[in-house]
Amino acid sequence: MTATEAQPAANSTDPETIRVSEAIDALLAEHDPKTTDNVAFRGARYDAGLAWVHFPEGSGGLGVRPELNQLVERRLREAGSLPTDPSTFFMALAGPTIATHGSEEVKERFLRPMYTGEEVWCQLFSEPGAGSDFAGLAARAVRDGDEWVVNGQKVWNTLAHLADFGMLVTRTDPEAPKHKGMTYFALDMHADGVEVRPLRQITGEAEFNEVYMTDVRVPDAHRVGDVGEGWRASLTTLMNERSAIGGGGGGAGKKGAGANEIVSIWNDLDPSAQTGARKDRMMQLWVKAEVGRLTNRRAGENAKAGNPGPEMSIAKLAHSELNKEIFEFCIDLLGPEGLVGYDYTFRRPEDLDVDGSSRGPRYAFLRVRANTIEGGTSEIMRNILGEQVLGLPGEPRVDKAGPWNEVPRN
């Protein structure tokens, strides 16, 4: 194992590692994951501070280094705990946002049931007129005493048909500049006035949705962050989304990853189809994927609590584009077989596979197109990285300082 891949040792003399190890020992002594109901076990794990160890005490953490989460995951999986349910993908986005920006009451209300899976979340950001220009959103929230009345439409809402709560960003001050008049809420997806409609994709699934909100009343107690500070809270969500998507790539270290799918298909090919040019291309893609995996590993170990650094934004862009190359090559290797054997029947999925690798190359070939859109399009990611990482001059923006309600819109 290289230094890059080194994991925290259970027998370390580091005080934080010892503290985490002792908490794991105590948890397993009282709750055997093989015989304990999964929701109950995850609740006990949260109470022990082993949900997100870098979160504050009382919020599912111990206030220690984030890389010690690896120690927790490894030991609990070895003890027989179940992997995280894919339907709770958005926990990785909503959890850090609430921990960073939410009040103590909001943390207490939402973090534990989110972590146990008793309450499933979705993301309500993009709108028909505010996708790449997210800060241009128009869904309106008007305060009415201790509540807010919300009207508007959101789109591309993954797994919203399963969600109990949604990360909702609204326009609360149309007279402020567009980045300043936004406020972030936890929306009850079962509230009166919330309608979820399916959006069928090229995979045949309706994993995506559009959500309509008509006079929906949201308690102010469900506000995440200060009024008008929705942009700041949103950045935390977006950076964690890019981290989750960018961290999905991998070479040999991830079972079922796209690069390994190529190798599997290659091994089943007729020898006459295993040409030198194809072998070179296979190795190029596998090496790119492995470099990405190791880079993500290093970035994860160096990460600090709060917003991830720019490494994962770079990884998101690289992984999204590489995924398309990998599965295009998989279909090329399959030849005519790549065109058959896939069910395009309309269906509503119960979980999420971001890179599609666990469902086979035919599904993945279609699904990974979304990787270059979700979490920020590749074009927008290049702009962000050029300006914020490379320090290149930005494009002129005439709508940044003026009131949102005076900005021309189609």
Secondary structure, 3 states (H helix, E strand, C coil): CCCCCCCCCCCCCCHHHHHHHHHHHHHHHHCCCCCCCHHHHHHHHHHCCCCCCCCCECCCECCCCHHHHHHHHHHHHHCCCCCCCHHHCCHHHHHHHHHHHCCHHHHHHHHHHHHHCCCCEEEECCECCECCCHHHCCCEEEEECCEEEEEEEEECCCCCCCCCEEEEEEECCCCCECCCCEEEEEEECCCCCEEEEEECCCCCECCEEEEEEEEEEEEHHHEECCCCEHHHHHHHHHHHHHHHHHCCCCCCCCCCCHHHHHHHHHHCCCHHHCCHHHHHHHHHHHHHHHHHHHHHHHHHHHCCCCCCCHHHHHHHHHHHHHHHHHHHHHHHHHHHHHHCCCCCCCECCCCCCCCCHHHCHHHHHHHHHHHHCCCCCHHHHHHHHHHHHCCCCCCCCCCCCCEHHHCCCC
